[in-house]
């Protein structure tokens, strides 16, 4: 079976619903044809209330001013992701950089 796809959805912690926003975007995923990869192939996703600017908006998942949580779904994941559940040398979690 070929690896499927992934989806990252942002939910409001206060009510467990997606967050209403001006661009009607509630998730990003591997099926999004507008996502822009970095030159080396990595992906930067912007989780913030205000737009990161036109050049980065394709990778922007609007967030509320308050608390929220993320749900990463992997549909028909590849072998590396499956191994990461039981083996320490499996696929590592991506870094998260908090910018103030």
C-alpha positions as CSV (number, residue, x, y, z in Angstrom):
1,X,0.0,0.0,0.0
2,X,1.3,3.4,-0.9
3,X,1.5,6.0,1.8
4,X,-1.7,8.1,1.9
5,X,-1.8,11.7,3.1
6,X,-1.6,13.8,6.2
7,X,-3.8,16.6,7.5
8,X,-3.1,19.1,10.3
9,X,-6.3,20.7,11.8
10,X,-6.4,23.5,14.3
11,X,-9.1,23.5,17.0
12,X,-10.2,26.2,19.5
13,X,-9.5,24.8,23.1
14,X,-12.5,26.7,24.5
15,X,-15.1,24.8,22.4
16,X,-13.3,22.1,20.4
17,X,-14.4,23.6,17.1
18,X,-12.4,24.8,14.2
19,X,-11.6,28.5,14.4
20,X,-13.6,30.8,12.1
21,X,-11.3,32.9,10.0
22,X,-11.3,35.3,7.1
23,X,-9.8,32.8,4.6
24,X,-12.0,29.9,5.6
25,X,-9.0,27.6,6.2
26,X,-9.2,25.0,9.0
27,X,-6.6,22.5,8.0
28,X,-3.5,22.1,5.9
29,X,-2.3,18.8,4.4
30,X,-0.3,17.0,1.8
31,X,-3.2,17.3,-0.7
32,X,-2.9,21.1,-0.6
33,X,-1.4,22.0,-4.0
34,X,-0.6,25.5,-2.9
35,X,1.8,24.6,0.0
36,X,5.2,26.0,-0.6
37,X,8.2,23.8,0.4
38,X,11.5,25.3,1.5
39,X,14.4,24.9,-0.9
40,X,15.8,21.8,0.9
41,X,12.3,20.1,0.8
42,X,11.2,20.8,4.4
43,X,7.9,22.5,5.1
44,X,7.2,25.5,7.4
45,X,3.7,26.0,8.7
46,X,2.7,29.3,10.2
47,X,0.2,29.0,13.1
48,X,-0.8,32.5,14.1
49,X,-3.7,35.0,14.3
50,X,-2.5,37.4,11.7
51,X,-1.3,36.7,8.2
52,X,2.5,36.1,7.9
53,X,2.4,38.1,4.6
54,X,1.5,37.3,1.0
55,X,4.6,35.2,0.3
56,X,3.9,32.9,3.3
57,X,0.1,32.8,3.3
58,X,-0.1,29.5,1.5
59,X,1.4,27.8,4.5
60,X,-0.7,29.8,7.1
61,X,-3.2,28.1,9.4
62,X,-5.0,30.9,11.1
63,X,-5.1,30.5,14.9
64,X,-7.1,32.3,17.6
65,X,-5.6,34.8,20.0
66,X,-6.3,32.3,22.8
67,X,-5.5,28.7,23.3
68,X,-5.8,26.0,20.6
69,X,-4.7,22.5,19.9
70,X,-3.6,20.7,16.8
71,X,-4.5,17.3,15.5
72,X,-2.2,15.6,13.0
73,X,-3.9,12.8,11.0
74,X,-1.8,10.4,8.9
75,X,-3.9,8.3,6.6
76,X,-2.2,5.1,5.4
77,X,1.1,6.2,6.9
78,X,4.4,5.0,5.5
79,X,6.7,2.6,7.3
80,X,8.9,5.3,9.0
81,X,5.9,6.9,10.7
82,X,4.6,3.5,11.9
83,X,8.0,2.6,13.3
84,X,8.2,5.9,15.2
85,X,5.4,4.6,17.5
86,X,7.6,1.8,18.8
87,X,11.2,2.4,17.8
88,X,13.3,5.3,19.0
89,X,15.1,5.6,15.6
90,X,11.8,6.0,13.8
91,X,10.5,9.2,12.3
92,X,11.3,12.1,14.7
93,X,8.7,14.8,15.4
94,X,9.3,18.1,13.6
95,X,10.8,21.0,15.6
96,X,8.4,23.7,16.7
97,X,9.8,27.2,17.0
98,X,7.8,29.7,19.1
99,X,8.2,33.2,17.8
100,X,7.1,36.1,20.0
